């Protein structure tokens, strides 16, 4: 009986070690995906800010052109 219990315990420990390794691997993959997602998010935020600046500059140029044309203020 002791040998059977010991063999079962060895089997359970082996399964737990395999599961632990699989979870470590999955965790590593998820950490990499998170790093990539954060980098993409940073890039998108920067692109949005740059786009906003370009739109502001374009609006200012259009308003200046309309003023020169005598149209007046644009809301």
N, C-alpha and C positions, 0 to 999 in steps of 0.2 A: 504494500500500500504506500509506503514511504517513497519508493522508487517511482510509482505512478504519479504521486503528488509532486515530486521533484520534477519529473518530466513535464507535467502540465505547467508548473511554474516556469520552467525554462521556456516553454512554448509561449506562454503569455508575455514573459519578459522580451522574448524575441519579437513578438508582434508589436509590443509597445515601442521597442527601439525602431522598428521599421516605420511605424506610424509617426514617431517623433522626427525621423529623417524626412519623411514625406511632408510633414507640416513645416519643418525648417525650410525646405525647398520652396514650398508654396509661399511662405512668408517672405523669402528672399525675392521671389518673382513679384509679389504684391508691392514690396518696397520699391522695386525697380519701376513698376508701373506707376506708382505714386510719384516718384521723382520725375518721370516723363510727363505725367499729367500736370504737375506743378510747373515744370518748365514751359509746357505748352500754354498753360494759363498765364504765366508771366509774359510770354511772347504776345498772346492775344490782347492782354491789357495794355501792353506797350503800343501795339498796333492801333488799338482803339484810341488811345491818347493822341497818337500821331495823326490819325484820321480826324479827330476832333479839332486839333490845331489847324490842319489844312482846311477844314470846313470853316473855321473861324476866320482864317486869312482870306478865303474865297468870299465869304460874306462881307468882310470889310472892303475888299476890292470892288465888289458889286455895288455896295452902298456908295462908295466914292464915285463910281462911274455914274450912278443914278443922280447923285448930287450935281455932278458936273453937267449932266444932261438937263438939269433943272427940274427933275421930278420931285425932289425933296426927300424927307426922311422916310425910311422903310421900317415898318414895325417888325 
